[in-house]
Amino acid sequence: MANVLVIGAARSGNAAAKLLRQNGNNVTLTDMKPAAQKEELESLGIRVLDEGHPDFLYEEQFDYVVKNPGIPYKAPLVAHFLNKKTPIYTEIETAYQAAPKFNYAAVTGTDGKTTTVTLLHEMLKKKDPNAQVAGNIGIPLSEIVLENGDIPLDVALELSNFQLLGIDEFSCHASTITNLAPDHLDYMNSLDEYYDSKFRIFKNQKPEDLFILNTDDPTIMKYFEKYEPITPEVVRFSLKDDNADLRIDRNTGEVFLNDVVLFNKKDLKLVGEFNLANAMMAAAMAYFMGVSSHQIQEVISEFPGVEHRIEYILEKNGVRYYNDSKATNTHSAKAALSSFESGIRLLCGGKNKGIDYSELTEFDDRIAHCYSFGEIKDVFSDLFSRQSSYETMEQALDAAMNDAKAGEVILLCPATSSFDQFKNYEVRGEIFKDLVRNKTAVSQGKESEIK
């Protein structure tokens, strides 16, 4: 029986606390805010200390700490236990230790994680309808363990670098890093630290496991040199190299994993080369996990896309509206902008994360006008030939709608996080979609919308 401190009473912290208590541990849960499930947690025998971390916690001894991934290591209570050499995990690690029979396919990277993992999950469900999805996608792994116990179960897992920093024994059967680009510089001590944290995904993999290496990404290749050779089997992926293990035949559109045809590009509904890459990586991981090529092809032909990721909303008077609220950095913004040849009415802006946005200037010719808003609204004034600043997203949308012509697109692609004006990117995206629907006076029942 261990004495465990859980820091953060959000969904993952509550699930971790319940699982740890179920397994016989003494559990203390603390949060700076009121704990939403306080009565239930206390009824299970969990000590809940909310609305602030009491000073006496600094004097207590814990075998290990489980912290919310979003809480930085420099936060006073976390830093205290870090300095005491107390092991600090995220709930991914403790859930993994509680369910060793689970079989994981894990995805990390700067962008494309959720699309890749969602596709992967749909493919795994073709093989076994009980297959699960968890992690950074919004579902704590601890909840999956609580609901299913320790049984053989395939799990598609999205892992942020925050979660990977808190693993110790965690291991997966298949893994990949979708891509790497600057992000989370407001959390990490350096860009090197951010990139290195992603490579922890294959830390404990075995020779019979798989790692997909994106050879098209120069940053991945640069950092991979530090770890090569690695223990798992390496499948080299490329959209450009005809000799890669995972590749596409540009003449036929067929996607190959070595000599096996996984699917054909013509059947993929998602737009953009980056989404083709996501689909190829998901398909290769699924095939390695035992999903047949026929089952993979069924999913590819059916999959409509993921909410808030270049999500088509509707068309009115020849103007198409897209919600890409998940574009919270320049890398994902570039991916979205590259999906449209011209006539982009760009809505961008939000919290200042200290990121350099100069790379976006390469899309100046495609952007009919940039309507920036929020905390960093004026940052974009020097980037685009045609730009205006607004306080709110709604004001920016009003201006774009007034200016837009038939054949153009109005694209919400913030290029940064939402935390200056919104709770998260999902809320920002939902509000944007509601504004579009209301302002175009299209009833929800008649919309041509991809859910």
C-alpha positions as CSV (number, residue, x, y, z in Angstrom):
1,M,0.0,0.0,0.0
2,A,1.5,3.3,-1.1
3,N,0.9,6.8,0.2
4,V,0.1,8.9,-2.9
5,L,-0.5,12.6,-3.5
6,V,-2.6,13.5,-6.6
7,I,-2.2,17.2,-7.6
8,G,-5.1,18.5,-9.7
9,A,-8.8,17.5,-9.3
10,A,-9.7,17.7,-13.0
11,R,-11.1,14.7,-14.9
12,S,-7.8,12.8,-15.1
13,G,-6.8,13.6,-11.4
14,N,-10.2,12.4,-10.1
15,A,-10.0,9.2,-12.2
16,A,-6.4,8.5,-11.1
17,A,-7.4,9.1,-7.4
18,K,-10.3,6.6,-7.7
19,L,-8.1,4.0,-9.4
20,L,-5.3,4.3,-6.9
21,R,-7.8,4.1,-4.0
22,Q,-9.5,1.1,-5.6
23,N,-6.1,-0.7,-5.7
24,G,-5.7,-0.2,-1.9
25,N,-3.5,3.0,-1.8
26,N,-3.8,5.9,0.7
27,V,-4.7,8.8,-1.6
28,T,-4.7,12.5,-1.0
29,L,-6.1,14.7,-3.7
30,T,-5.4,18.5,-3.7
31,D,-6.4,21.3,-6.0
32,M,-6.3,25.1,-6.0
33,K,-10.0,25.2,-7.0
34,P,-13.0,23.5,-5.5
35,A,-13.1,19.8,-6.3
36,A,-16.2,19.0,-8.3
37,Q,-16.6,15.4,-7.1
38,K,-15.5,16.0,-3.5
39,E,-18.3,14.1,-1.7
40,E,-18.0,11.1,-4.0
41,L,-14.2,11.0,-3.7
42,E,-14.3,11.3,0.1
43,S,-16.9,8.6,0.3
44,L,-14.3,6.3,-1.3
45,G,-11.8,7.1,1.4
46,I,-9.8,9.7,-0.5
47,R,-8.6,12.7,1.5
48,V,-9.6,15.8,-0.6
49,L,-7.9,19.1,0.1
50,D,-9.3,21.7,-2.3
51,E,-9.4,25.5,-2.7
52,G,-5.7,25.7,-2.1
53,H,-2.8,23.5,-1.2
54,P,-2.4,23.6,2.6
55,D,1.0,24.2,4.0
56,F,1.1,21.0,5.9
57,L,1.4,19.1,2.6
58,Y,4.9,20.3,2.4
59,E,5.8,18.4,5.6
60,E,4.1,15.1,4.6
61,Q,5.9,12.1,3.1
62,F,4.5,10.5,-0.1
63,D,5.8,7.4,-2.0
64,Y,5.0,9.2,-5.2
65,V,3.0,12.1,-6.7
66,V,0.6,12.0,-9.6
67,K,0.1,15.4,-11.2
68,N,-2.2,16.8,-13.8
69,P,-0.1,17.1,-17.1
70,G,-1.0,20.8,-17.4
71,I,0.6,21.7,-14.1
72,P,4.2,22.8,-14.7
73,Y,7.0,21.3,-12.8
74,K,8.0,24.7,-11.5
75,A,4.7,25.1,-9.6
76,P,5.7,25.4,-5.9
77,L,4.1,22.2,-4.6
78,V,5.4,20.1,-7.6
79,A,8.8,21.7,-7.4
80,H,9.0,20.9,-3.7
81,F,8.5,17.2,-4.2
82,L,10.8,17.3,-7.3
83,N,13.5,18.7,-5.1
84,K,12.9,15.9,-2.5
85,K,13.4,13.3,-5.3
86,T,9.9,12.0,-4.9
87,P,8.8,10.3,-8.1
88,I,6.3,12.4,-10.1
89,Y,4.1,10.6,-12.6
90,T,1.0,11.5,-14.7
91,E,-2.0,9.3,-14.6
92,I,-0.9,7.5,-17.8
93,E,1.8,5.8,-15.8
94,T,-0.2,4.7,-12.8
95,A,-3.1,3.5,-15.1
96,Y,-0.6,1.5,-17.1
97,Q,0.8,-0.2,-14.0
98,A,-2.7,-1.1,-13.0
99,A,-3.6,-2.8,-16.3
100,P,-0.6,-4.6,-17.7
101,K,-2.8,-6.7,-20.1
102,F,-3.8,-3.7,-22.2
103,N,-2.2,-3.4,-25.6
104,Y,-1.3,0.1,-26.6
105,A,-0.7,2.0,-29.9
106,A,0.5,5.4,-28.9
107,V,0.8,8.6,-30.9
108,T,2.6,11.9,-30.0
109,G,3.8,14.9,-32.0
110,T,3.1,18.6,-32.3
111,D,0.2,18.3,-34.7
112,G,-2.1,15.6,-36.1
113,K,-2.2,13.5,-32.9
114,T,-5.9,13.5,-32.5
115,T,-6.8,12.8,-36.1
116,T,-4.3,10.0,-36.2
117,V,-5.5,8.5,-32.9
118,T,-9.2,8.8,-33.9
119,L,-8.6,7.1,-37.2
120,L,-6.5,4.4,-35.4
121,H,-9.3,3.8,-32.9
122,E,-11.9,3.4,-35.6
123,M,-9.6,0.8,-37.3
124,L,-9.0,-1.1,-34.0
125,K,-12.8,-1.2,-33.5
126,K,-13.2,-3.0,-36.8
127,K,-11.0,-5.8,-35.3
128,D,-12.6,-5.6,-31.8
129,P,-15.6,-3.4,-31.0
130,N,-14.4,-3.1,-27.4
131,A,-11.2,-1.3,-28.4
132,Q,-10.8,2.0,-26.5
133,V,-9.2,5.4,-27.0
134,A,-7.7,7.5,-24.2
135,G,-5.1,10.0,-23.2
136,N,-4.7,13.6,-24.4
137,I,-7.7,13.2,-26.6
138,G,-9.7,14.0,-23.5
139,I,-10.4,10.6,-21.9
140,P,-8.2,9.6,-18.9
141,L,-6.6,6.1,-19.3
142,S,-7.6,5.6,-15.6
143,E,-11.2,5.8,-16.6
144,I,-10.8,3.0,-19.1
145,V,-9.1,0.8,-16.5
146,L,-11.8,1.6,-13.9
147,E,-14.5,0.6,-16.4
148,N,-12.8,-2.5,-17.9
149,G,-10.4,-3.8,-15.3
150,D,-7.2,-5.6,-16.3
151,I,-8.3,-7.6,-19.4
152,P,-6.7,-7.9,-22.8
153,L,-7.8,-4.7,-24.6
154,D,-6.5,-2.7,-27.5
155,V,-6.1,1.0,-26.7
156,A,-5.3,3.9,-29.1
157,L,-3.5,6.4,-27.0
158,E,-2.8,10.1,-27.7
159,L,0.1,11.3,-25.6
160,S,1.2,14.9,-25.1
161,N,4.8,15.7,-24.1
162,F,3.4,16.7,-20.7
163,Q,2.2,13.1,-20.2
164,L,5.4,11.6,-21.6
165,L,7.4,13.5,-19.1
166,G,5.6,11.6,-16.3
167,I,6.2,8.0,-17.5
168,D,8.5,5.4,-16.0
169,E,7.5,1.9,-17.0
170,F,4.9,2.7,-19.6
171,S,5.4,0.8,-22.9
172,C,3.4,0.4,-26.1
173,H,3.2,-2.1,-28.9
174,A,3.2,0.5,-31.7
175,S,4.2,4.2,-31.6
176,T,4.9,7.2,-33.7
177,I,5.8,10.9,-33.6
178,T,3.7,12.6,-36.2
179,N,5.9,15.7,-36.6
180,L,7.8,18.3,-34.5
181,A,7.5,22.1,-34.4
182,P,8.0,24.8,-31.7
183,D,5.2,24.7,-29.1
184,H,4.6,25.0,-25.4
185,L,7.5,27.4,-24.9
186,D,5.5,28.9,-22.0
187,Y,5.8,25.6,-20.2
188,M,9.0,23.9,-21.2
189,N,12.5,25.2,-20.2
190,S,13.7,25.0,-23.8
191,L,12.9,23.9,-27.3
192,D,15.4,21.0,-26.9
193,E,13.6,19.8,-23.8
194,Y,10.2,19.9,-25.6
195,Y,11.5,17.9,-28.6
196,D,13.4,15.4,-26.4
197,S,10.2,14.8,-24.3
198,K,8.5,13.5,-27.4
199,F,11.1,10.8,-27.9
200,R,10.2,9.2,-24.6
201,I,7.4,7.5,-26.4
202,F,9.6,4.5,-27.4
203,K,11.6,4.6,-24.1
204,N,10.4,1.1,-23.0
205,Q,9.4,-0.5,-26.2
206,K,10.7,-4.0,-27.0
207,P,12.3,-5.6,-30.1
208,E,8.9,-7.0,-31.1
209,D,7.3,-3.6,-31.0
210,L,7.1,-0.9,-33.8
211,F,8.1,2.7,-34.1
212,I,7.1,4.7,-37.3
213,L,9.8,7.2,-38.2
214,N,8.6,10.2,-40.2
215,T,11.7,10.7,-42.4
216,D,10.1,13.8,-44.1
217,D,10.3,15.8,-40.9
218,P,13.9,17.2,-40.5
219,T,13.5,18.0,-36.8
220,I,12.5,14.4,-36.1
221,M,15.4,13.1,-38.1
222,K,17.8,15.5,-36.3
223,Y,16.8,14.4,-32.9
224,F,16.3,10.7,-33.8
225,E,20.1,10.6,-34.4
226,K,20.6,11.0,-30.6
227,Y,18.7,7.8,-29.9
228,E,19.6,5.6,-32.9
229,P,19.8,2.6,-32.9
230,I,16.5,2.1,-30.9
231,T,15.1,-1.2,-29.5
232,P,11.7,-1.5,-31.5
233,E,11.5,-2.2,-35.2
234,V,11.6,1.0,-37.2
235,V,9.3,1.5,-40.1
236,R,10.5,4.5,-42.2
237,F,7.6,6.6,-43.5
238,S,7.6,9.2,-46.3
239,L,5.4,11.0,-48.7
240,K,8.4,11.8,-50.9
241,D,10.7,8.8,-50.8
242,D,9.6,5.9,-53.1
243,N,11.8,3.5,-51.2
244,A,10.4,4.2,-47.7
245,D,8.7,1.2,-45.9
246,L,5.5,3.2,-45.6
247,R,4.9,5.1,-48.8
248,I,2.4,6.1,-51.5
249,D,2.5,5.3,-55.2
250,R,1.8,8.7,-56.8
251,N,0.5,7.2,-60.0
252,T,-2.1,4.9,-58.5
253,G,-2.7,6.5,-55.1
254,E,-2.0,3.2,-53.4
255,V,-0.5,3.4,-49.9
256,F,2.0,0.6,-49.2
257,L,3.5,-0.8,-46.0
258,N,6.3,-2.8,-47.6
259,D,4.4,-5.0,-50.1
260,V,1.0,-4.7,-48.5
261,V,-1.6,-2.2,-49.9
262,L,-3.2,-0.5,-47.0
263,F,-5.6,1.8,-48.8
264,N,-6.0,4.2,-51.7
265,K,-5.7,8.0,-51.4
266,K,-8.7,8.5,-53.6
267,D,-10.9,7.0,-50.9
268,L,-9.7,9.5,-48.2
269,K,-12.2,12.3,-47.5
270,L,-9.7,14.4,-45.4
271,V,-8.1,17.3,-47.2
272,G,-4.4,18.2,-47.1
273,E,-1.1,16.2,-47.4
274,F,-0.8,16.3,-43.6
275,N,-4.0,14.4,-43.2
276,L,-2.8,11.8,-45.8
277,A,0.3,11.4,-43.6
278,N,-1.9,11.0,-40.5
279,A,-4.0,8.3,-42.2
280,M,-0.9,6.4,-43.4
281,M,0.6,6.3,-40.0
282,A,-2.7,5.3,-38.4
283,A,-3.2,2.5,-41.0
284,A,0.3,1.1,-40.5
285,M,-0.1,1.0,-36.7
286,A,-3.5,-0.6,-37.0
287,Y,-2.1,-3.3,-39.4
288,F,0.7,-4.0,-37.0
289,M,-2.0,-4.4,-34.2
290,G,-3.8,-7.0,-36.3
291,V,-6.3,-5.0,-38.3
292,S,-6.8,-6.3,-41.8
293,S,-6.2,-4.1,-44.9
294,H,-9.8,-4.6,-45.8
295,Q,-10.9,-3.3,-42.4
296,I,-8.5,-0.4,-42.8
297,Q,-10.0,0.5,-46.2
298,E,-13.5,0.5,-44.8
299,V,-12.5,3.1,-42.2
300,I,-10.7,5.3,-44.7
301,S,-13.7,5.4,-47.0
302,E,-16.1,6.2,-44.1
303,F,-14.1,8.6,-41.9
304,P,-15.4,12.3,-42.1
305,G,-12.8,14.0,-40.1
306,V,-12.3,15.3,-36.5
307,E,-14.1,18.3,-35.0
308,H,-12.2,21.6,-34.9
309,R,-9.6,20.4,-37.4
310,I,-10.3,22.1,-40.7
311,E,-13.9,21.2,-40.0
312,Y,-16.4,22.2,-42.8
313,I,-19.3,24.1,-41.3
314,L,-21.5,25.3,-44.2
315,E,-21.6,27.3,-47.5
316,K,-23.6,30.5,-47.9
317,N,-23.7,32.6,-51.0
318,G,-20.7,30.7,-52.4
319,V,-18.5,31.3,-49.3
320,R,-17.4,28.2,-47.4
321,Y,-16.8,28.3,-43.6
322,Y,-14.2,26.2,-41.9
323,N,-13.4,25.7,-38.2
324,D,-9.7,24.9,-37.4
325,S,-9.7,26.0,-33.8
326,K,-7.3,23.2,-32.9
327,A,-4.6,25.1,-34.9
328,T,-2.8,26.4,-31.8
329,N,0.6,26.9,-33.3
330,T,2.3,27.9,-36.5
331,H,2.9,24.4,-37.7
332,S,-0.7,23.4,-37.6
333,A,-1.7,26.8,-39.1
334,K,0.6,26.2,-42.0
335,A,-1.0,22.8,-42.6
336,A,-4.4,24.4,-42.8
337,L,-3.4,27.3,-45.0
338,S,-1.7,24.9,-47.4
339,S,-5.0,23.1,-47.9
340,F,-6.5,26.1,-49.8
341,E,-5.0,27.6,-53.0
342,S,-6.3,31.2,-52.6
343,G,-9.2,33.3,-51.4
344,I,-8.6,32.7,-47.7
345,R,-10.3,35.1,-45.3
346,L,-8.2,34.2,-42.2
347,L,-9.3,34.6,-38.6
348,C,-6.4,34.2,-36.3
349,G,-5.2,35.3,-32.8
350,G,-5.5,34.5,-29.1
351,K,-3.0,34.1,-26.3
352,N,0.6,35.1,-26.7
353,K,2.7,31.9,-26.3
354,G,5.9,33.5,-27.3
355,I,6.0,31.8,-30.7
356,D,7.5,33.3,-33.9
357,Y,4.8,33.7,-36.5
358,S,7.0,34.9,-39.4
359,E,6.7,31.5,-41.2
360,L,3.1,32.3,-42.0
361,T,4.2,35.1,-44.4
362,E,4.7,32.4,-47.1
363,F,0.9,32.2,-47.4
364,D,0.5,36.0,-48.0
365,D,-0.6,35.4,-51.6
366,R,-3.3,33.0,-50.6
367,I,-4.8,35.2,-48.0
368,A,-7.4,37.6,-49.3
369,H,-7.4,39.3,-45.9
370,C,-6.3,38.5,-42.3
371,Y,-8.6,39.4,-39.5
372,S,-6.7,39.0,-36.2
373,F,-8.2,39.2,-32.8
374,G,-7.4,38.8,-29.1
375,E,-4.2,39.3,-27.1
376,I,-1.8,39.0,-30.0
377,K,-4.1,40.7,-32.6
378,D,-1.4,43.3,-33.6
379,V,1.4,40.7,-34.1
380,F,0.0,39.9,-37.5
381,S,0.0,43.4,-38.8
382,D,3.5,43.1,-40.2
383,L,3.0,39.5,-41.6
384,F,0.3,40.0,-44.2
385,S,-0.2,42.6,-46.9
386,R,-3.9,42.8,-46.1
387,Q,-4.6,42.7,-42.3
388,S,-7.0,44.3,-39.7
389,S,-7.0,43.9,-35.9
390,Y,-10.1,43.3,-33.8
391,E,-10.7,42.8,-30.1
392,T,-12.9,39.7,-30.4
393,M,-13.4,36.8,-32.7
394,E,-17.0,37.8,-33.4
395,Q,-15.9,41.3,-34.6
396,A,-13.3,39.6,-36.9
397,L,-16.0,37.3,-38.2
398,D,-18.4,40.1,-38.9
399,A,-15.7,41.9,-40.9
400,A,-14.8,38.8,-42.9
401,M,-18.4,38.1,-43.7
402,N,-18.9,41.6,-44.9
403,D,-15.8,41.4,-47.3
404,A,-16.1,37.8,-48.5
405,K,-16.9,37.0,-52.1
406,A,-18.2,33.8,-53.7
407,G,-15.5,31.2,-54.2
408,E,-13.6,32.3,-51.0
409,V,-13.3,30.6,-47.6
410,I,-13.6,32.0,-44.2
411,L,-11.2,30.0,-42.0
412,L,-10.8,30.2,-38.3
413,C,-7.2,29.2,-37.9
414,P,-6.0,30.9,-34.7
415,A,-2.3,29.8,-34.7
416,T,-2.2,30.0,-30.9
417,S,-4.1,29.0,-27.8
418,S,-7.5,30.2,-26.7
419,F,-6.8,31.0,-23.1
420,D,-7.0,34.8,-23.4
421,Q,-10.7,34.8,-24.1
422,F,-11.9,31.1,-24.1
423,K,-11.7,28.2,-21.8
424,N,-10.1,26.0,-24.5
425,Y,-9.9,25.5,-28.2
426,E,-13.1,23.3,-28.2
427,V,-15.1,26.1,-26.7
428,R,-13.6,28.6,-29.1
429,G,-14.5,26.3,-32.0
430,E,-18.1,25.7,-30.8
431,I,-18.7,29.4,-30.4
432,F,-17.3,30.1,-33.8
433,K,-19.6,27.5,-35.4
434,D,-22.6,28.9,-33.5
435,L,-21.8,32.4,-34.7
436,V,-21.5,31.3,-38.3
437,R,-24.8,29.4,-38.2
438,N,-26.6,32.3,-36.6
439,K,-25.1,35.0,-38.8
440,T,-25.7,33.1,-42.0
441,A,-29.3,32.4,-40.8
442,V,-29.1,28.8,-41.8
443,S,-31.1,26.5,-39.6
444,Q,-29.2,23.6,-38.1
445,G,-31.5,21.1,-39.7
446,K,-30.6,22.3,-43.2
447,E,-26.9,22.7,-42.8
448,S,-24.5,20.8,-45.0
449,E,-22.2,20.0,-42.1
450,I,-19.7,17.3,-41.3
451,K,-20.2,16.2,-37.8
